[in-house]
Amino acid sequence: MANSPKLAAIIVVFLLISTYNHCSCSRHYSPLIGQISGQCRPSGYLPGKSGNCNTEHESDCCQDGKMYPQYRCSPPMTAGTAVSMTVNSFAAGGDGGGKSECDNEYHSDDELVVALSTGWYDNGSRCLKNIRINANGNSVLAKVVDECDSVYGCDADHDFQPPCPNDIVDASPGVWKALGFSDPDNVGEYDITWSDE
C-alpha cells in the first residue's frame, strides 16, 4: 500500500488534465448551436413530411421521409462574405406562410423587407432593424421582419417547406426590384453581401 499516495496523485493529475481538455474544447464547440471554430454545422436532422405547400417563387416543398439538416447557427459575417438571397412573398396568401414574426403583420411585395436565417436572426435581435444589401452593382436598405427558420419546417406553420439553409437572406420582390432585377423568379437565388446598418 506504499504506492497508494502516488497512485492517488496520478489519478488527480489525470482528472485535472481531462477536465482542462474538456473545458478548452467546450470553448470552441457548443452542442446547442453546433458551432465549431467559426464553422456552422448541422445541429440535427428533421424528417420530412409533405403537405399543402405554396410553390410561389419556386419554393421547395418537403418530401416524406427525406432528412433535412437543421442549423441553430449561421456563418460569421464579414464585409466580403457572399451569401444567398432568395425571393419570398410576405403578403397574405404568399409563400412566406403566416404573418411576419417581428411585427405580426403581412407586408406587400413592394415593401423592402427580409427574413434572415435563424443564426443571423439571433432570437429577434435584428427585428425591425435595417440591413444593407449589396448585389448586382446596387445597394439597398431592407427591414428585417421575419426569421427564415433553419431549425423547424415541414409543417403547416412553415407552409410544408423544409428548414432554411443557414446562409439565407429571404427578400421580398420589392428588394429584388430595388437591386435591379426586373423578374426575380427567373433568377431564383443570387449571391449578395450584407451588413447591419
C-alpha positions in Angstrom: 0.0 0.0 0.0 3.0 2.3 0.0 2.3 3.3 -3.6 -1.3 4.4 -2.8 -0.4 8.1 -2.4 1.5 8.0 -5.8 -1.4 6.3 -7.5 -3.9 8.9 -5.9 -1.7 11.8 -7.2 -1.5 10.3 -10.7 -5.3 9.9 -10.8 -5.8 13.5 -9.6 -3.4 14.8 -12.3 -5.2 12.7 -14.9 -8.6 14.1 -13.9 -7.3 17.6 -13.9 -5.9 17.2 -17.4 -9.1 15.6 -18.6 -11.2 18.4 -17.2 -8.9 21.0 -18.7 -9.1 19.4 -22.1 -12.9 19.1 -21.9 -13.1 22.8 -20.9 -10.9 24.0 -23.6 -12.9 22.1 -26.2 -16.2 23.4 -24.9 -15.0 27.0 -25.7 -14.8 26.0 -29.3 -17.8 23.8 -29.6 -21.4 24.2 -28.4 -23.7 21.3 -28.9 -26.6 23.7 -28.6 -25.7 25.7 -31.7 -23.3 23.3 -33.4 -20.6 25.9 -34.0 -17.0 24.7 -34.2 -14.1 27.2 -34.5 -16.2 29.7 -36.6 -17.8 27.0 -38.7 -21.5 26.3 -38.6 -22.5 22.6 -38.6 -25.9 20.9 -38.5 -27.4 20.6 -35.0 -29.6 17.7 -36.2 -31.9 16.5 -39.0 -35.6 16.9 -39.4 -37.6 14.1 -41.1 -39.7 15.5 -43.9 -43.5 15.5 -44.1 -45.3 16.7 -47.1 -48.5 18.8 -47.1 -50.2 21.7 -48.7 -47.2 23.7 -49.9 -47.4 27.0 -51.7 -44.9 26.8 -54.6 -45.0 30.6 -55.4 -41.4 31.8 -56.3 -40.5 28.1 -56.9 -40.4 27.4 -53.2 -39.1 24.0 -52.1 -41.7 21.6 -50.6 -40.9 18.9 -48.0 -40.8 15.3 -49.2 -42.0 12.5 -46.9 -39.1 10.8 -45.2 -36.3 13.0 -46.6 -33.9 14.2 -43.9 -33.3 17.9 -43.8 -30.4 19.5 -41.9 -31.2 21.8 -39.0 -29.0 24.8 -38.1 -29.1 26.9 -35.0 -26.1 29.0 -36.2 -25.2 30.9 -39.4 -21.7 31.6 -40.8 -19.8 34.5 -39.3 -20.4 37.7 -41.2 -17.6 39.8 -42.7 -17.9 42.6 -45.3 -16.9 40.3 -48.1 -18.9 37.2 -47.1 -21.1 36.2 -50.1 -24.4 34.6 -49.0 -27.6 33.6 -50.9 -30.5 35.9 -51.4 -33.8 34.2 -52.3 -37.2 35.6 -53.1 -40.2 35.4 -50.7 -43.6 37.0 -50.5 -44.5 38.3 -47.1 -48.1 39.2 -48.2 -51.2 37.4 -47.1 -51.5 34.2 -49.1 -47.9 34.4 -50.2 -45.3 31.6 -50.0 -44.0 33.1 -46.7 -46.8 31.4 -44.8 -48.1 33.3 -41.8 -47.6 36.8 -40.6 -44.1 38.1 -40.0 -42.6 37.2 -36.7 -41.2 40.6 -35.7 -44.4 42.6 -36.0 -47.2 40.0 -36.5 -48.1 41.7 -39.8 -48.2 40.9 -43.5 -46.1 43.0 -45.9 -46.8 43.8 -49.5 -44.5 42.6 -52.2 -43.4 46.2 -52.8 -42.1 46.7 -49.3 -38.3 46.4 -48.8 -38.4 43.6 -46.2 -36.4 40.4 -45.5 -36.2 37.3 -43.3 -32.8 36.1 -42.0 -31.6 32.5 -41.3 -32.0 31.5 -37.7 -28.4 32.3 -36.6 -28.4 35.8 -38.1 -32.0 36.4 -36.9 -30.5 35.9 -33.4 -33.7 35.4 -31.4 -35.1 38.6 -32.9 -32.2 40.9 -32.0 -32.3 42.3 -35.6 -36.1 42.7 -35.7 -37.3 45.8 -37.4 -33.8 47.0 -38.0 -32.4 47.8 -41.4 -29.7 45.8 -43.1 -27.7 47.0 -46.2 -27.8 44.5 -49.1 -25.2 44.8 -51.9 -25.9 43.0 -55.2 -25.9 43.4 -58.9 -23.8 46.6 -58.6 -26.5 48.2 -56.4 -27.2 48.7 -52.7 -30.5 48.9 -50.8 -31.7 49.1 -47.2 -34.2 46.5 -46.2 -36.0 45.9 -42.9 -35.8 42.6 -41.0 -39.3 41.4 -40.3 -39.0 37.7 -40.0 -36.9 34.6 -39.4 -36.1 32.2 -42.2 -36.3 29.2 -39.8 -33.2 27.0 -40.1 -34.4 24.5 -37.5 -38.1 23.8 -38.0 -40.2 23.2 -41.0 -42.3 20.6 -42.9 -45.5 21.6 -41.1 -48.4 23.9 -41.6 -46.7 26.8 -39.7 -43.9 26.6 -42.2 -46.1 26.0 -45.3 -44.7 22.5 -45.5 -41.3 23.9 -46.7 -38.1 22.5 -45.3 -35.9 24.4 -42.8 -33.9 27.2 -44.5 -30.3 26.9 -45.2 -28.2 28.7 -42.6 -26.9 31.4 -45.0 -30.1 32.9 -46.5 -31.4 36.4 -46.8 -35.0 35.8 -47.9 -36.1 39.1 -49.7 -39.4 40.5 -50.9 -39.8 41.1 -54.7 -39.5 44.8 -53.8 -35.9 44.3 -52.6 -35.1 42.4 -55.8 -36.5 45.1 -57.9 -34.7 47.8 -56.0 -31.4 45.9 -56.7 -32.2 46.0 -60.4 -33.8 42.6 -61.0 -37.0 43.0 -63.0 -38.1 39.4 -62.7 -36.7 37.8 -59.5 -38.3 34.4 -60.3 -36.1 34.0 -63.3 -33.0 34.5 -61.0 -34.3 32.5 -58.0 -31.1 32.8 -55.9 -28.3 35.3 -56.1 -25.0 35.8 -54.2 -25.0 39.0 -52.2 -23.2 40.7 -49.3 -25.0 42.3 -46.4 -24.2 44.2 -43.2 -26.0 45.8 -40.3 -26.9 49.4 -41.0 
